[in-house]
Amino acid sequence: MTRPLIITDCDEVLLHMVAPFRHWLDETHDVHFDMHDRSFAEALRHKDSGEPLERELVWQLLVGFFDTEMHRQAPIAGAVEAMQRLSRIADIEVLTNIGERHHQQRIAQLAALGLHFPVHWNQGGKGRPLAAIVADRQPSAALFIDDLAEHHHSVATHAPGVWRLHMVGEADIAAGVPAAPYAHARIDDWAAAEAWIMQRLAQGPAPTDSVTTGAMS
């Protein structure tokens, strides 16, 4: 048994992504990005026609952003300071769906902010890779942070004893994102999140039958 473990996403939890991506699309590609009341596939539209972008082009633009524009990503308010304080009581690892192509860039990006944590790249659901990390580390308690509901479902399925915090740190979209039903709580600011995380880690493993958002908030 080792120290508690925090496994966190990066984009919209530690770093802004939607806002700088939107600004870059507007500046360089004549693309309007509006997430309000739209799925991601419908959110990107050509400014001249209003038509949604082709799926392949959306993927190309996302890859292009991470190829050259990661320097635009600023920290979510309070994230760096909270992570540094939490690292005194818990081990921290980053599980990000950025892909292998940009893995080393993400490590360097976080290190430049003083976040010298192991970074795991991933594609698809995060439950299986998270379960493997937990099995390897054998923490006294583990906690997962992510902005996407599907990853909380995946983690609840493959690692039900892990606490799950749904956080959408980008204020421009947070109000329009429903609470993840398979998270234990939804908290979008780091001041409140840090206190909640410390309380949960002190409790030990999450009860495996607790999957309702807000039940422990």
Helices and strands as residue ranges (DSSP letters): E 5-8, H 18-29, E 31-33, H 40-43, E 44-46, H 55-68, G 70-72, H 79-86, E 91-96, G 100-102, H 103-111, E 119-121, H 127-137, E 142-146, H 149-158, E 163-166, H 171-174, E 185-186, H 190-203
